[in-house]
Amino acid sequence: MTGSSLAASNQFCGGPVLQTGDPSDLAHVVGDQTLEALAEQPASMMVCSKGYLFEKCGDHETALRIFDRCIAAGYVGAMIWKALMLQDGAGTPRDLQAAAELMRRAAQAGDSPYATLGKLHYASALHEGKGVERNEAEARKWFEAAAAEGNPDALEFLATGYHVGDRDGQARGVGVAPPQAQTQVKTGLGPEAGVPLPLPAELREAGPVLARTLSQAPVPAQMQRAEALAPPPSAALGQASGVSPAPVGPHLQAVTTPAQPADDGRAEVVAGLLLLLMGLGSWQQAATGRPGGGRVVAGGAAHV
């Protein structure tokens, strides 16, 4: 592969490092922290999880190489990831039988969280006859096993006969979709598209009934007392009208307060006179040099 084709490829999620052959050219050396170097490492939880990253960024070839290495080492998640690639034909020929076999191995892998997911997918393959002979009774056993381990899609299938934890290329789930789910798949309408589906008739009827029930329900005594003690909204108008609204209760009436007399300025005049008298007393005390006052006579002698 030439340099230009390497740069244009999505291998290693962005293209491989363009090496120049010069060891000192650190900008063109495959470092041990790069995805390109990680893809060649032995199977581990980190390496196997990066296989999922390679698949999502479109490097199917590297993803399959990592998954094969991890499956050989017994990593259950890699079994499911490769099975989904085989179902979709992503980077490899479509092989439903091989996919169902990998799902069966994952379902029987013990207490791994991925084993629960394997039970769901293997049950779905049995129910649909996808890569394995159709057997709804056997499928139900695996759905029940996944549900017992808390898988929400298995619980949904047992309750409604339909789940979307495993979709085909046309976004159809497993089982017979309820009418609402069929409408959403055909039209694209629904909460995910931002267009809510109409409520069922029983829910539309429940709204008015609930409203009537709430309006007719008795009010608790504590709330009645709080409502009785709360001031009316017109309390702010009391100052303008000269009336102080009292709390509205069973036997309380509005209480009027007498209007305050207008201030005619006499208080300011009295205060001014008091300040003047105090000032005169201070001046007289300073002139005599003695507290309490006195008179000054010729010769500078002071007599009381």
N, C-alpha and C positions, 0 to 999 in steps of 0.2 A: 504494500500500500504506500503510495507516494505521500510526500509531506502535505500537499494540498488536500488530498482525500482524508488523511488522518485528522487534519484540522477541522474538516467539515463533518466528521463523524461524531456520534454521540457516545462512543465507547468510553467507559469509565465516567459517564455523566459529564461530558464536556470535552471529550477528546483526550487521547493519550498525550503524555509529555513529548514534545518534539525534541529529541535528543540530538546533540551535536557531536557526541563522541569525545568531547573535551571534559575530563573529570573536574576541572576547575570551574567550568561553566555551571554554577549551582542553580541558575535559573532554568536549566534544561536537564535536570537530574531527577529521577523518580525517587522522591523522598519516602522514608518509611512511614510517614503519616498520611500519604496520599491514598485515594481510593484504588488507584492502579496497583500500588504495592499491597494493599489490604486484600485485593481480590485473589492474590496468590498465596495467602497465608493458610495454615491448617484450619480445619473447622473449629469454630468456637461460637459462643453466643453473639459476640460482636461481629464476627465475619458473616454468620448466617443472617443476622438482621440487616447487614449491608446488602445482601442479595435482594431483599425487598426493595431497598433504595434503588439499586441498579434496574430492577424491573420497572419501577415507577417512572424513572427518567428515560426509559426506552432502550436501555442496553440489555436486551433479552439474552444475548449470547453469554455475557458475563454472569447474569443472574442464574441462568440454567447451570453453568459450570459450578457456581458456588452452591446451589441447591443440591446438585448431585453429590458433591463432597460432604455436605452437611447431612444428607439422608443416609449416606453410608456410615456416618458417625452416630446416627440415631436421633438426630434433632427433629422433633415432631412438627414444629412449625414449618420447616423446609418441605416436608411431605405435602402439607396443605397448600403452600405457595406454588409448588411445582404442579400440583394437581389442578389448580385454578388456571395456570398457564396452559396446561394440556387441554382443558375444557374449552378455552378461548382460542387456542391455536396461536398464542402470542410467542413469536420467535421460534416456533416449533410446529410440526404438523399436528392437527387436532387429533386427539386420541382419548376418547371418552372411557374406554376400557382401562387404560393405564391410569387415568385420573381417578376412576372409582376404586381401583385397587390401592392407590396411595391413600385415599380417604378411609378405606377400611383399615389399613395399617395404622393410620393416625387414631382412628376411633378405638382401637384396641391397645393403645400405647400406655395405658395406666392413668395416673392422676394428673397428668399435665393439663394446664388450661387449654392447650391446643388440642388435647384429646377430646375435650368437650365439644370444641368446634368441629373436630373430625366426625364425631357422632352425628351432629346436625347435618353436615354435608353428605355423609354416607346414607343417612336416613332419606335425605332428599333425592339422592341418586336411586335408591330402591323404590321410592314412591313414584318417581317419574320414569323408571326404567332407563336411566341415562348411563350407559356404559355397563349395565348389569341387568339381569332379568328383573322385570318389575315384580315387586312383592310388597303390597301395601301392609300386610300384617307384620312382616318383618321390619318394614320401615317404621311402623308405629312403635315397636319395641325400642328402636334406636332413638326416636323422638322422645319417648318417655325417659330413656336413660339420660339424654342431654338436658331435658327439663328438670330431672331430679338433681342435676348439677347446677341448675340456675340459669341455663341459657334462655334468654328472653324470646328468641325466635322459635325455639322448640315449644315454649309455653304458649306462644301465640298460635302456632299451628294446632296444638291440641285443643285450644279453645275455639278456633274459628275454621280450621281446615286449610289455612293459608299462611304463608310467611314470605318475607322478602329478604331473608338472610342469604339467599342463593338465587340470583337473577340470571335470566338468559340474555341474549343479545338484544332483545326487544323490551327489556326492563320488566319482564313478567316474572313473578315469584313462583313458589312451589305450591301446588294444590289448586283449588278452585277459589278464585278471588271473590270476595263479597262485592255486591253491586257498586259500592262507593269506590273500592279499590280499582275495579274495572274501569269506571269512569275516569279516574285519575290517570291510569295508564294510557287510555285511548285519546284523551283530550289534553293531557298535560296540566289539567286544573288541579287545584288542591293547595294545601298550606305551603308546600315546597315551592310552588310557582307563584305564591303571593295572592292567589285567588281562592278564597275559602269556598268549600263545597257547601251546598245548602244543608241545613240541619234536617235530620229525620223528623217526621211528623210528630212523634211522641215527645221530642225535645221542644219543638215549636209550641206544642200545647202546654208543656210544663211551665213555660215562662209566665203567662198570665195567671195560672193557678197559684204559682209561688208568690206572685205579687199580691194577689188577693189574700192569701194566707198570712203574709207578713203584715198587711194593713189591718187585718182583723185580730191580730194576736194581742193579748193583754199586755199593757206596759208594766214592768216591775215597779214595786213601791219605791225603790231607791231612785229610779229614773223619774217617777212622778214628782218626788220631793225636789229633785234637782231642777226639774222644769219649773216647779212652782216658785223656787227661790231665784231663778235667773231673771235679771232685769230685762224689761222689754226693749226692742230695738230703738224706740223713740226716746231713750234716756238722754241721749245727747242733745235733744231739743229742749230740755228743761231750763237751761240757762236763758235761752232766748225768750221763753214764755213766762219766766218767773215762777214756774211750777216744778218742783222736784218730784219726778215720778218715783213712787215707792214700788217695791217688789209686788208683782201681781200674784195674788193668792186667792183662796176661796173667800176670805173675809177681809181683805186688805183693800183700802181705797187710796187714791192719790192724795198726798199731803201737800198743802200749799205753804210756802214760806213767805213771810212778810217782806215786802221790797225794802231794801236798804235806803236810808235817806241820802240824798245827793250831797256831796262834799262841796260846801260853799267857800272854802279857803280860810275859815276862821282859825283852824288849827295851825296853819302856817304863820298867821299873825301873832298868836300867843307864843309860839316857839321863838319868834324873832324878838319879842319883848323880853323874854327870859334871858336870851343870849346877851341883850344889851345891858340888862341890870347886872349880870355876872361880869361883864366887861368893865363897868363903872366901879364895881367893888374891887376888882383887881387893881385898877389904876390908883384908887385911893390908898390901898395898902402899900403900894410901891412908893407913893409920895411921902407917907409918914414914916416909913421904915419900920412900922410895928404892926403886928397883926391886930385886927379889930379896929384900925383907923385911928385918928387923932387930928389935932389942928396945929398948924405951924404959926409961930408968933415972931416978932422981931428978934433979931439976934440969933436966930437959928435954933432957939430952944423949943423943945416940943413939950407941950402940956396936954395932959389928958383931961 
